[in-house]
Amino acid sequence: MLLLCGKSCAGKDTIQKELIKIGMKSVVTYTTRPPRNYETDGITYHFISKDEFLKKKEEGFFAETTFYDVLPNYTSQKSDIDT
């Protein structure tokens, strides 16, 4: 597994596209922030409410989580990491 992290406009999307070209798999992560006008649920992110996030976290659905009260949360589901 390779995790790309960086500030906005750091080139994460460009690197991701190149890695996909050479056969790496990309997963769709979850976020509690609202979608931007060019983003599609289930493709860019899975957009969920904070309540949904907390319920799924309690159920053990996510591989890892960090919960911020005010900021958006980003996370991955276990089944994407286990495959």
ABEGO torsion letter per residue (X at the ends): XBBBBEBBGAGAAAAAAAAAAAGBBBBBBBBABBBBAABBBGAABBBBBAAAAAAAAAAGABABBBBBAABBBBBBBAAAAAX
